[in-house]
Amino acid sequence: MKNMKRIALLVIVSLYLTCAMSQIPLTGVVSVQNSKVNTGETVYVPNTQVSSQNAQPNTTDNEGKFTLRFTGVASGRQVQIAVTLYGAYKDYVVVNEKELQSITLGRITPVSVYICRKGDLEQRQAEMVGLNMRKLEERMEADKKRLQKERDLLRQNNDYLTARYSEIKDSLDVIDKNIDNAFERIKEYAKNMVLENLDDKDDNYVKAYHCFSRGELDSVSYYLQDHELELKYQKILQLREDLVKEQTLAKILTESAKVKEEYSKNSLSELIKEWLLLARTYNMKNNYEKTMTYYEKAIHADTLITENLFEFATYLYSIREYAKAEKYYLQCLERYRILEQENPEEYLADVAQTLNDLAILHWSFREYSKALEKLEEALDIRRKLAVEDPKNYLAGVAQTLNNLGILHWMTKEYRKAAQEYEEALEIRRDLAAENPTGYLDKVALTLMNFAILHKATDEYFKALEEYEEALEIYRDLAAENPKTFLSNLASCLDNLANLHELMKEYPKALEEYEEALEIRRTLAAENPKAYLVSVAETLRNLADLYKNTGNFSKSLEKLEEALEIYRQFAAENPKAYSSIVTEIEERKADMERK
């Protein structure tokens, strides 16, 4: 009897060990990104070590293939893969490293790993941004001339109240706004798009992608026809219906159903990328109706892709659709919190960034308590991340501190704002010491915010030091990149002149106002819709200065020129500018009587 029990025990132990030692294979292949598209032949990467926890490391063969065998991990769990490159590829980097942080164990399709030379991604991103900016400026300038011609014709006919006149006015406003904000938008698109491997995409997507990268936006929709994408979507939906039927009939996930599931998932992922490319294209072309359509298609097709939700929310905020933006930001926050519970190292930073952006949205609604709550949580997260990895997360700490300073300045809590600006400035100075190109403009921005705060608390000499340092930075930046930083330089000069005027240092104020005016006149000559109002603002400031110094004829001259500009804008937008016109007319009449 004892022997029988012992045999039974051995059988149980044997079964347990067999189960514990069962292995789940995960296959994959390592190749050079876009090698087939560029050369006509896929370049596979041999002798590369691929490793993961709970699996023995494996080295790729001559066809770039590898197999990891996992023990003690259940199928369906998420695993991370690390890739180490040697020999001819030691100076390469993994392109889709983020995807390798969450691989589903038990998948049938091989894992694709793409590599490229160090610096290639940045170079391609810079080329894509440069081409798109040039094409965008050319296209928008042509659109502006066409719309201005049509608007002038309506003016000649006194058709100010027609719906078309209003549409043209709004379109011109949108064009000017997008020219100014396009750089950051294009840079963000390019940053994501250069990560794609075109070797596994169909020909139409590759052609559309290249059109976008060259700024040939009109050609993108030619290759990505809406009806063809809709047909793809219907086929995928049909495939999913077939999957459900097979699962129901078999009551288990058959191999056929699993293949269809993975195929439909991968196909849908590619289709979503096509819709996103169209959304980004139409955004660049200022076609908001189509942009919304394709973003909504991509979001509706898979609501769990948090990066797409975040991109859509950011787009909605940029067009002042604040209520919709808040909805999607909140969805992002909920998703990132769930993901962060499973993988805090990967997603905690995303939680903080979403909280930061939600806070800005809240203060746009004047919901200051909600904004404060979000910013304080974001700051707490970013401080903890920066302790472990200051190189990657200190900039985020400074960003949230700067935003907290603005919020406390808005609510007149000046002491708190000063403490936050001071810490943000210290961090940004340290970062700029190592990387001036990336962070000097952020130093100048915080200095400007600090100066505004010190001027509000009558600490003029502190404000003066901060404005002067910011001015020096903006001069250097504008010398290298005038298109991006000349407007900042003019704004800083205008603020500094206002401070000198308050301090009764009139010659300095006059010199700074005149330089700001010259810059703004230059900018307005190229883009009057965006910068002509700034010219008028500086003219008003100059009129005040001349009045304070007793030069009434000069003051009247500047007021008259500012008045003429404001009258132009009031003709198109009376709600925004009529009151300013009335105020200047009254000031002018009062001075003329004296």
Secondary structure, DSSP 8 states (H G I E B T S, - for coil): -HHHHHHHHHHHHHHHHHHHH-EEEEEEEEEETTHHHHHSS--B--S-EEEETTEEEEE--TTSEEEEEEES--TT-EE--EEE--GGGTTEEETTTTGGGSEETT-SS-EEEEEEETTHHHHHHHHHHHHHHHHHHHHHHHHHHHHHHHHHHHHHTT-TTSHHHHHHHHHHHHHHHHHHHHHHHHHHHHHHHTT--GGGS-HHHHHHHHHHHTT-HHHHHHHS-HHHHHHHHHHHHHHHHHHHHHHHHHSS--HHHHHHHHHHHHHHHHHHHHHHHHHHHHHHTT-HHHHHHHHHHHHHH-TT-HHHHHHHHHHHHHTT-HHHHHHHHHHHHHHHHHHHHH-HHHHHHHHHHHHHHHHHHHHHTT-HHHHHHHHHHHHHHHHHHHHH-HHHHHHHHHHHHHHHHHHHHHTT-HHHHHHHHHHHHHHHHHHHHH-HHHHHHHHHHHHHHHHHHHHHTT-HHHHHHHHHHHHHHHHHHHHH-HHHHHHHHHHHHHHHHHHHHHTT-HHHHHHHHHHHHHHHHHHHHH-HHHHHHHHHHHHHHHHHHHHHTT-HHHHHHHHHHHHHHHHHHHHH-HHHHHHHHHHHHHHHHHHHH-
